Amino acid sequence: MLISEEQELARLIEPPRECSYLPNEMASLEYRVLFGINETQYEQLLSRGWRRFGTHFFRPACQSCVKCRSIRIDVEAFTPDKNQRRCERRNEGIRVELTRPTITRSHLDLYNAYHRAMHDAKGWREKETDPQEYWTSFLSGEWSFAHEMRYFRGSELVGVSLIDIVPSAVSSIYFYHHPDWRPDSPGTFSLLQELAFAKQMGKKSLYLGYWIPENRSMAYKAAFRPHELLTSYHSDDVEPQWRPPSS
């Protein structure tokens, strides 16, 4: 048994709702509330398409659509392309630190500024966070595998990547940044830094969550090659199958 009864407090599938990524589609997520799992158990969940925010683990469970595909990058084989190398050069002055996740006023201000900017630019739902909500989303569970990468321009915090580190992989959870950094492609830069870190640590894969080919906001994920896609979402006792997009 991958997860024991004592470790799983709840499991449910939400009612269908309007999809946030595709028009005219309904979406549902399956949720699990887990405590006390170790890095090896979590890696097995990642390989089966599960994602994490705090103690809540989730994956798609849509009734009429199967377009959300779990995607991971082959760390050892990855080589940045011309555009990605250009992005690295534009951000040579950015300093990166790896640490455990935390909450500071700088984190909260940056998170809220990012979401206000995305509301104005892309129509995201307005979302102001507070210490309790931020802790619930990113720090609850006090997982040993939870980390963050902080991005500084001089002494100013301009970006935060929340990541998980497991025995043979890194999982990219969430990234937010200062709005005025956006012209220099901070999202691409942060993934390049996560890939470099994963390679330095000898990891095999970088998990990027879900990819929908028809969604333009997710197009950047497919630009990191080579990558693999999970063929389908199975139960814990079924071995997952990952294949290149052309397979």
N, C-alpha and C positions, 0 to 999 in steps of 0.2 A: 504494500500500500504506500503510495507516494506521500499522501498527507493523512495524518491520524485524525480520529474523531476529536481528540482533545485540542488539536491545532486549528480546526475549522469551526468557527463560531456560528457562521451562517452561510447560506448559499441560495441565491435567487436569480430569477430572470425578470428584468423590468418589463412593464407593458410596452407595446410598440408606441413609438413617438416619431415626430418628424425628424428626418435625418439631418444632421448638421453639415454633411459633406456633399450630398447629392440631392438635387431637387426631385420631387415626386417619388421619393422613396421613404419607407418607414424603417426605423432602426430599433434594435433592442440590444442591451448588453447583459451578459451573465456576470454576476458578482459573487465573490467569495471573500469573507472576512477571516483572515488568518493571523495567527500569533505563533511565535516561537519556531518558525521554520528556519532551517539553516541554508547556507549558500548552495549546497548541492541540491536540496529540494527546490529552491527557487530557480536554479538553472534548469531543472526539469520542467518547471512551469513555463519559463520563458520559451523553451523549445516547443511547447504546445500552444503558443500564441497568447499566453497570459501577460498582462501589463499590470503595473502597480502604481497607486497613489496612496501613501500612508499604509494603513493595514488593509485597504480595499484592493483586491485583485480583480481584474475584469478582462473580458474578451468579447468579440461580436457574437451575437446569437440571433441575428436577423432572420425572420421567417421567409422572406421573399427575395432576398438579395445576398450574394456571396462575393461582393466586389472588394471588401476590406481584406487585404492580404497581409499577413505578417511578413516583414522583410528584415533581413540581416545581411551585413556586409562581410565578405571574406577579408579579414584583417591582413593576413599574410600576403595575399595576392593583390591587395589594393595598391594602385599607383595613381596619384592625383593627375587629372588632365590639365590642359592649358588654362582653362578658366579657374580651376581650383588653385593652381600655382600662382596665378595672378592675384587671387584673393589672399593668399598667404603673404605675398609681398606687400599688399596694401595694409596689412595688419601687423607688420613687423614690430611696431611700437607697443603692441598689446602684451602685457605680462599676465601669465596664467599661474594660478595656485590651485593645488588639490588639497582638500581638507574634508572634514566631516561636515554634514549639513548643519546649519544654524539659522537663527533669526536675529537680525539686527534692524535698526531703523533704516539703514541703507538698503537692505534687502527689500523691505516693505515698500519704501518709496520708489525703488527701481521697478519692482513688480507692478505697482499701480500705474506708474508712468508708462510702462510698456503697454499695459492693457488699455489705457486711455488712447494711446497712439494707434493701436490696432483697431479700436472702435471707430476712430475717425477715418483711418485709411481703408479698412476692410469691412466695416460694419459689424465687428464683433460685439457680442453682448457686453454692456458696461459691467465691469467687475472690479470692485474695490475690495482688497483683502485686509484682514486684521491679524494680529498675532495668533489668535486661536485657530482661525481658518487656515492660515499658512502652516501652522504646526500640524494640523490634521491632514493636510494634503501632502506634506513633504517630510515631516519629521516623526509622526506618530509611528509606533512600533519599535523605534530605536534599533533598527536593523543594523547588524554588524557590516552588511554589504553596502549600506547607503553612504554616498559621498557627494561632494559638489566641487565643481571647477569654477573658480572665480576669475573674472577677466578685469584687469585694471588698465586704465590709461593714465599714466602717472600714478597718483595716489587715489584716483577716483574709481570706484566700482562701477563698471559699465555693462557687465553681463554675468549671469549665473547659469551654469548647467547642472542640473540634478542628474546624477548617474548612479547605477548600481554595479558593483564589481563582484562577479562570481568566478568559480575556478577557471573556466575556459572562455569567458566572454565578459563584455561590458554592455549594459543596457542604458540607452539614452532615454531619460524619462521626460525632462522638460527643460526648456531654455527660454530665458527672457533677457532683454537687453535695453540699454538706454536708447530712446528714439533717435537721437542724432547720430548714432552709430550705424543706422540702417543702410545708408548709401554704400558702406564698405562690406556688405554681405556678411553680417555677423553670424547668421545661422549656418552658412557654409563653413565659415572659419571655425566655429565651435565644433562642428562634426569632424573637421580635419584635425583639431586638437585632440578630440576624443579618440580618433583612429590612431594618432601618433602615440598617445598614452597607452592604448590597448596593445599596440605592436611592441612598445617598450616593455610591457608587462608579460609578453608572450601569449596574449590571448588569441583565440581563434576567430571570434565573431564580435561584431558590434550590432546589437539589436536596435532598430529604429522605430519599432512600433508597427503601425499599419500604413499601407500604401494603397491608394485608389487611383488607377491610371487616369480616370476621367476627371479627377480633382486637381486643378492647376496648383493649388497651394501645396500639394504633396509631390509635385513633379521633381523637386530637388533631390528627393530620396533616391530615385532611380538613376540619378547622375553619378552616384557613387558605385563604381563597379570594380570587380564582379560582386554581384549580390545573389541571394537565394530567396525564394518565396516558400512559405509553408503551404503544402497542398490542401490541407483541410484541418478543421479543429476537431480533435478527438478527445476521448476521456483519458484520465490519468494512466490507465493500464494499457493504452495503445501507443506503440512507438511512433513518434512523429516523422513525417517525410518532408524534407526540404529539397527543392530543386531549382536550378537556374530558370529564369523566365521563359526561355525557349523550349524547355523540356515539357 
